[in-house]
Amino acid sequence: ASAVLAANGDPREANFKILVDGAQVDGIVGYSIEYIGNPVTIPTVGTLPPNPHRLLLTVTQKGLNRLQDWLNSATSTAAPTTHSVTVQALDTSGNLLVRWDLTSVVPSKFTSQAAGTISEVDSTVEFAFDRLTLVEASGK
């Protein structure tokens, strides 16, 4: 595990592997996958939209650099480029805890903020996807 930490530079990267079309993307330090299959009624808010499928990635500047072309395609006049994404969560020894495969993934929202004196900027990129498949989960 210490070799992985040293190779990555940022210890937050050691517990995640994000692959886009099979190629690992460095600079990912967190993720969240959200899926709601049916509309959900919340008394004070109303009904959430049906089928929100969201993948949120917390990325460093390195991660933004690796995703730059894909993110830029989402704001062009042409249809945004879709990709397949694999999310792997690893334990501190590098063993696989869970693997998710997502298809037809496209950027849908980008958030970045900073204040005061900063030396690094983390950002959140939200992606929409069509299908989520749980491929493997550790049976510990």
N, C-alpha and C positions, 0 to 999 in steps of 0.2 A: 504494500500500500504506500509506503514512503517513497518508493521509486516512481509511482504514479503521481504523487504529489509534487515531487521534484521536477518531473518531466512537464507537468502542466503549468507550474508556476503559481496558479491560483488554487488553493486547496478546495474551494467550493466546486471545482470542476471534477474532482476525483470520484464523485458519487453519481454522475450522470453521463450517459452517452446518448447523443442525439445524432441520428444518421438521416441525411436527406438523400434520397435515391441511392442508398447504400454507402455513401461517403460520410465519415464522421465529421461533425462540425464542432470545432473547439470554441471555447468562450461562452458555453451555456452553463449557468450556475444555479438554475432552478427551473421547475416546470409545474404546470397545473393542467389537468385535462378535465374538461367539463362536458357532460352529456346529459341532456334531458330528453327522454323519448316522447313524452306527451306534454301538452300544456299543463302548467301547474297554476292553480288559483291561490293567490295570496290575498287575504281579506282587505288589507290596507292598500295594496298596490294594484290589484286586478289580476289579469292573466299574463303570465310570461309568454313570449312568443314560442310557438311549437318548435321542437327539435333544435335548440341551440347546441351546436357542437363547437367547442372552443378548446384550442390548445394555446396556453400562455407560456412563453419562454422568457426567463430572466436572462439577459445577455450582458456581457461586458463589452467594452469597445472592440475587443478581438472578435467576439461573436457577431457584432454588428458588421464588422469588416467581412467576415466569412459569408454573411447573409445579404450583403449589399446589393448584388445584382437582382436577387429574388425580391427583396423589399422594393427596390426601384421599379421592378416590373409591375408592381401592384398600383403604382400611381401613374403609369403611362396610359395613353389613350387606348391601347390594345387590351385584350382580355389578359388578366394576370396569369402568370405561369403557375400551374399546379404541380405538386411533387408528392411523392410518398415519403412519410417520416416514420422512423422507428425511435421510440423512447425507451431507454434502458435505465433502470435505477439499480445501483450497485451498493453493496455493503462496504464497510471500511476495508475489507480484504480484497475487494474487487469482484466478489461473487455476485451473480445476477440475482436480484430480488424479484423484479417484474419487468416484462417486456410488452410494450404496446406497439401495434402497427396502425398507422393512420393513412388513409388514401385520399386523394384529391385535396390536398392541403394547399391553402392559399392565404397569404397575409391579408388581414382585415383591419387591424388597428395597431398603432404604434404609440407608445408612451415613454417619454424620457424627461426627467426633471432633475435639476440640481440647484443648490443655493450655497452661498458663501464660498469659501475656498475649497476647491475640489482637486483631487488628483486622479480620479477615475470616475467614469459615468456608467452606471448600470441602467439598462432600459428594459422595458417589457414589450414584447411583440406578441400580438394576438393573431392567431390563425384560425380560419374556419376549415372544417374537414367534412367529408361525406361519410366515411365509415371508420369505426374504431374496432380493432380486434385485439383482445387479450391473448397473446401468443403463449406466454409462459409466466408462471408465478411460483416462486420458491415454496416448497412444501415444508419449511422448517417448523 
